Amino acid sequence: MKNMNNYDVAAYVWPAYTGDEPRTRMFWPEGIGEWQSVKNAVRKFPEHDWPRKPLWGYVNEADPYVMEMQINAAADHGVNVFIYDWYWYDKRPFLEQCLNNGYLKARNNDRVKFYLMWANHDVNHTWDIRLSHMQDTVIWEASVDRPEFERIANRLIAEYFKHPSYYTIDGKPVFMIYDLANLMKGLGGASATKDAFVWFRNRAVEEGLPGLHLQLTLWSEMSFNLSGVDGGKEATTSEVVTLLGFDSLSHYQFVHFANIDRDYDDIMKDVVQEWQRIDQTYDIPYFPHISIGWDNNPRFRFQEFRPGIVKQNTPDNVQKALQLAKQYADSHPGQRPLITINSWNEWTETSYLQPDDLYGYGYLEAVKQTFKK
């Protein structure tokens, strides 16, 4: 499905605004998912623009009727793809209800396609506002060995990749990897990861798909341990991307590669420079990314202040950033005109398109004005 100007505008979905899964109660005991942190957020300094409230209320996003409303709002404003953060811990999925019970059961899910980003990061106490100051404690590790990787891959193919609303490029379902280092650690290094990817692609073909489009969440350029053990040979991100055969790249958040403790327009100057560097460094498509903002103070209790807040990220300034992403897409006519946005609903990181009591529908209108004129 395309917008009238043929851009695919994809917003990440943080699927934690539901209390339907029992394992979420350990982080958010009120039973409404991370709305608990949003609802209880406090101002950390006099000029702080929190607390904020969602105009749609603290809705259960695992309810198909709620998601039908959100799908319509997204599509009407130019967002035609959702990228669901997808999790697997302790040999089972986590936070799937928003996708399985909400989006997939919505009667209008053909209006907004979806694909998955495997958010394969370890879990600490960040989500629990009572314990978020104890971030050194690992609750669940996300790295998996080869047998577990194959279990996951087979489940993804069977449950999601064949769905008619699953987003594809050249007919191939797109699957994004968030933490490449963690993936390589679990599989045993670069060579083993490459072998697992070859198996994954072949498995997709065996199941009747034309292949698989593997996308990497790009951070700043870094060194990777190729051997999977301490002291092994290292390689840069670009070298590993080539070795493993990724098909494309995008970002998840500006905070992963830029200093965000300043005005939004200044951040965007560095973002555009990073796009230029990526163009010069990589020979696979990069899909431009726009983050709405960053302030994760709602995840930290009482008056504990977390430095690092994007400033002046008004809807008008975000619209200027979206226009730059559109220009990037226009200047790369040989690749899919896909733009990723953080996010649909990352409220506790203060980077969301959903309407609130501060800007109303301003961010959604910025998308609409840019891509649906």
Solvent accessible surface area in square Angstrom, and as a share of the most:
residue,aa,sasa,rsa
1,M,98,0.44
2,K,96,0.41
3,N,11,0.06
4,M,129,0.57
5,N,53,0.27
6,N,88,0.45
7,Y,20,0.07
8,D,1,0.01
9,V,0,0.00
10,A,0,0.00
11,A,0,0.00
12,Y,0,0.00
13,V,2,0.01
14,W,4,0.02
15,P,1,0.00
16,A,0,0.00
17,Y,0,0.00
18,T,4,0.03
19,G,12,0.12
20,D,66,0.34
21,E,15,0.07
22,P,110,0.69
23,R,32,0.12
24,T,2,0.01
25,R,120,0.44
26,M,89,0.40
27,F,4,0.02
28,W,1,0.01
29,P,60,0.38
30,E,87,0.39
31,G,18,0.17
32,I,53,0.27
33,G,1,0.01
34,E,0,0.00
35,W,3,0.01
36,Q,14,0.06
37,S,1,0.01
38,V,1,0.01
39,K,86,0.36
40,N,70,0.36
41,A,9,0.07
42,V,59,0.34
43,R,117,0.43
44,K,21,0.09
45,F,67,0.28
46,P,117,0.73
47,E,141,0.63
48,H,6,0.03
49,D,62,0.32
50,W,1,0.00
51,P,66,0.41
52,R,9,0.03
53,K,125,0.53
54,P,12,0.08
55,L,92,0.46
56,W,44,0.16
57,G,28,0.27
58,Y,79,0.30
59,V,32,0.18
60,N,58,0.30
61,E,1,0.00
62,A,4,0.03
63,D,45,0.24
64,P,34,0.21
65,Y,151,0.57
66,V,24,0.14
67,M,2,0.01
68,E,21,0.09
69,M,72,0.32
70,Q,1,0.00
71,I,0,0.00
72,N,59,0.30
73,A,15,0.11
74,A,0,0.00
75,A,9,0.07
76,D,65,0.34
77,H,22,0.10
78,G,0,0.00
79,V,0,0.00
80,N,3,0.01
81,V,1,0.01
82,F,0,0.00
83,I,0,0.00
84,Y,2,0.01
85,D,5,0.03
86,W,5,0.02
87,Y,6,0.02
88,W,7,0.03
89,Y,2,0.01
90,D,87,0.45
91,K,135,0.57
92,R,118,0.43
93,P,34,0.22
94,F,1,0.00
95,L,5,0.03
96,E,11,0.05
97,Q,43,0.19
98,C,0,0.00
99,L,4,0.02
100,N,44,0.23
101,N,46,0.24
102,G,0,0.00
103,Y,0,0.00
104,L,40,0.20
105,K,128,0.54
106,A,5,0.04
107,R,190,0.69
108,N,23,0.12
109,N,19,0.10
110,D,89,0.46
111,R,79,0.29
112,V,0,0.00
113,K,46,0.20
114,F,0,0.00
115,Y,0,0.00
116,L,0,0.00
117,M,3,0.01
118,W,2,0.01
119,A,2,0.02
120,N,1,0.01
121,H,47,0.21
122,D,53,0.27
123,V,4,0.02
124,N,41,0.21
125,H,26,0.11
126,T,28,0.16
127,W,17,0.06
128,D,4,0.02
129,I,29,0.15
130,R,108,0.40
131,L,62,0.31
132,S,0,0.00
133,H,82,0.37
134,M,81,0.36
135,Q,60,0.27
136,D,142,0.74
137,T,59,0.35
138,V,81,0.46
139,I,46,0.23
140,W,21,0.08
141,E,111,0.50
142,A,2,0.01
143,S,29,0.19
144,V,16,0.09
145,D,75,0.39
146,R,69,0.25
147,P,90,0.57
148,E,13,0.06
149,F,3,0.01
150,E,49,0.22
151,R,121,0.44
152,I,2,0.01
153,A,1,0.01
154,N,57,0.29
155,R,68,0.25
156,L,1,0.00
157,I,2,0.01
158,A,73,0.57
159,E,98,0.44
160,Y,3,0.01
161,F,5,0.02
162,K,99,0.42
163,H,50,0.22
164,P,116,0.73
165,S,5,0.03
166,Y,6,0.02
167,Y,5,0.02
168,T,42,0.25
169,I,15,0.07
170,D,121,0.63
171,G,39,0.38
172,K,73,0.31
173,P,1,0.00
174,V,0,0.00
175,F,1,0.00
176,M,0,0.00
177,I,1,0.01
178,Y,24,0.09
179,D,35,0.18
180,L,7,0.03
181,A,52,0.40
182,N,15,0.08
183,L,2,0.01
184,M,4,0.02
185,K,120,0.51
186,G,22,0.21
187,L,16,0.08
188,G,43,0.41
189,G,1,0.01
190,A,3,0.02
191,S,90,0.58
192,A,37,0.28
193,T,0,0.00
194,K,89,0.38
195,D,77,0.40
196,A,0,0.00
197,F,2,0.01
198,V,74,0.43
199,W,55,0.19
200,F,2,0.01
201,R,56,0.21
202,N,78,0.40
203,R,62,0.23
204,A,0,0.00
205,V,83,0.48
206,E,122,0.55
207,E,62,0.28
208,G,68,0.65
209,L,24,0.12
210,P,80,0.51
211,G,6,0.06
212,L,2,0.01
213,H,15,0.07
214,L,0,0.00
215,Q,0,0.00
216,L,3,0.02
217,T,4,0.02
218,L,1,0.00
219,W,79,0.28
220,S,49,0.31
221,E,62,0.28
222,M,73,0.33
223,S,73,0.47
224,F,12,0.05
225,N,48,0.24
226,L,36,0.18
227,S,49,0.31
228,G,28,0.27
229,V,99,0.57
230,D,145,0.75
231,G,83,0.80
232,G,20,0.20
233,K,155,0.66
234,E,107,0.48
235,A,12,0.09
236,T,53,0.31
237,T,4,0.03
238,S,21,0.14
239,E,97,0.44
240,V,0,0.00
241,V,4,0.02
242,T,98,0.57
243,L,68,0.34
244,L,6,0.03
245,G,36,0.35
246,F,7,0.03
247,D,43,0.22
248,S,0,0.00
249,L,0,0.00
250,S,0,0.00
251,H,0,0.00
252,Y,15,0.06
253,Q,2,0.01
254,F,4,0.02
255,V,46,0.27
256,H,33,0.15
257,F,40,0.16
258,A,17,0.13
259,N,95,0.49
260,I,10,0.05
261,D,71,0.37
262,R,58,0.21
263,D,59,0.31
264,Y,1,0.00
265,D,57,0.30
266,D,57,0.29
267,I,0,0.00
268,M,10,0.04
269,K,133,0.56
270,D,55,0.28
271,V,0,0.00
272,V,41,0.24
273,Q,115,0.51
274,E,23,0.10
275,W,8,0.03
276,Q,101,0.45
277,R,72,0.26
278,I,1,0.01
279,D,63,0.33
280,Q,158,0.70
281,T,58,0.34
282,Y,20,0.08
283,D,131,0.68
284,I,39,0.20
285,P,46,0.29
286,Y,3,0.01
287,F,3,0.01
288,P,0,0.00
289,H,1,0.00
290,I,0,0.00
291,S,1,0.00
292,I,2,0.01
293,G,3,0.03
294,W,38,0.13
295,D,2,0.01
296,N,24,0.12
297,N,1,0.01
298,P,4,0.03
299,R,13,0.05
300,F,2,0.01
301,R,86,0.31
302,F,149,0.62
303,Q,120,0.54
304,E,58,0.26
305,F,93,0.39
306,R,76,0.28
307,P,104,0.65
308,G,13,0.12
309,I,23,0.12
310,V,10,0.06
311,K,86,0.36
312,Q,109,0.49
313,N,15,0.08
314,T,38,0.22
315,P,21,0.13
316,D,106,0.55
317,N,23,0.12
318,V,0,0.00
319,Q,53,0.24
320,K,110,0.47
321,A,1,0.01
322,L,0,0.00
323,Q,64,0.28
324,L,64,0.32
325,A,0,0.00
326,K,32,0.13
327,Q,94,0.42
328,Y,19,0.07
329,A,7,0.05
330,D,82,0.42
331,S,75,0.48
332,H,45,0.20
333,P,121,0.76
334,G,85,0.81
335,Q,31,0.14
336,R,59,0.22
337,P,36,0.23
338,L,0,0.00
339,I,0,0.00
340,T,0,0.00
341,I,0,0.00
342,N,0,0.00
343,S,0,0.00
344,W,1,0.00
345,N,0,0.00
346,E,6,0.03
347,W,0,0.00
348,T,0,0.00
349,E,20,0.09
350,T,7,0.04
351,S,0,0.00
352,Y,2,0.01
353,L,1,0.00
354,Q,4,0.02
355,P,1,0.01
356,D,2,0.01
357,D,82,0.43
358,L,78,0.39
359,Y,72,0.27
360,G,24,0.23
361,Y,86,0.33
362,G,17,0.16
363,Y,7,0.03
364,L,0,0.00
365,E,68,0.31
366,A,2,0.02
367,V,0,0.00
368,K,72,0.31
369,Q,81,0.36
370,T,0,0.00
371,F,0,0.00
372,K,46,0.20
373,K,154,0.65
